[in-house]
């Protein structure tokens, strides 16, 4: 068939040992199936746990939002009373600066009329 004997297939469809020896290193690299091939080197020393779960909590027992909803009013009041004066004074200064800038701009616009 024109191919060297090392590449030629046998009659029953199996490849010979010379062809399979070319892929020996590939088979070793792909020995781990729970990790993507590009991450094999990163995960080479990590041993699997075979699905062992040490601790878990049922999703029905978890309350992710309720503690926050219970504590939110108290925390909001505390934060506002601690820093509310600074926020209010900063808002007054910003609003006053914008109003003063608008007034000066209007006055300058009327000054140059005919």
SVG drawing of the C-alpha trace seen along z (x, -y; Angstrom):
<svg xmlns="http://www.w3.org/2000/svg" viewBox="-36 -98 45 107">
<polyline fill="none" stroke="black" stroke-width="0.4" points="0.0,0.0 3.1,-2.3 3.3,-3.2 6.2,-2.0 5.5,0.9 5.6,-1.2 2.6,-3.3 0.6,-0.6 -2.5,0.7 -3.0,4.4 -5.8,6.2 -8.3,6.1 -8.1,2.3 -5.8,2.1 -2.5,0.1 0.8,1.7 3.1,1.0 5.3,-1.4 2.4,-3.7 1.1,-3.5 4.5,-4.2 4.3,-7.7 1.3,-8.5 2.7,-7.1 3.5,-10.5 0.0,-11.8 -1.7,-9.0 0.3,-9.8 -0.6,-13.5 -4.3,-12.8 -4.4,-10.3 -6.5,-12.7 -10.0,-13.2 -11.6,-15.5 -9.4,-18.5 -9.3,-20.3 -6.2,-19.3 -4.7,-22.8 -4.8,-22.7 -3.2,-19.3 0.1,-20.8 -1.6,-23.1 -3.7,-20.3 -1.1,-17.4 -0.5,-17.2 -4.1,-17.7 -5.8,-14.5 -9.5,-14.1 -11.9,-13.6 -14.3,-11.3 -17.3,-13.4 -16.6,-13.5 -18.4,-16.4 -17.2,-17.3 -19.8,-19.9 -22.9,-21.2 -26.0,-23.2 -29.3,-22.6 -30.4,-25.4 -33.7,-25.5 -31.8,-26.2 -29.8,-29.0 -30.9,-32.6 -28.8,-34.8 -31.0,-37.9 -33.0,-37.8 -30.3,-38.9 -29.5,-41.8 -33.1,-42.9 -33.4,-42.7 -30.3,-44.7 -30.6,-47.2 -32.7,-49.9 -30.4,-50.0 -27.3,-50.2 -28.8,-52.8 -29.8,-55.0 -26.4,-54.7 -24.5,-55.5 -26.7,-58.5 -26.4,-59.9 -22.6,-59.5 -22.0,-61.0 -25.3,-62.8 -24.0,-66.2 -21.1,-65.9 -23.3,-64.7 -25.8,-67.5 -23.1,-70.2 -21.4,-68.8 -24.8,-68.8 -25.5,-72.4 -22.0,-73.5 -22.4,-71.8 -25.9,-73.2 -24.8,-76.7 -21.8,-76.6 -24.0,-75.5 -26.7,-78.2 -24.0,-80.9 -22.4,-79.8 -25.7,-80.0 -26.4,-83.4 -23.0,-84.8 -23.5,-83.3 -26.9,-84.9 -25.6,-88.3 -22.7,-88.1 -25.0,-87.2 -27.3,-90.2 -24.3,-92.6 -23.4,-92.4 -26.8,-93.0 -27.4,-96.0"/>
</svg>
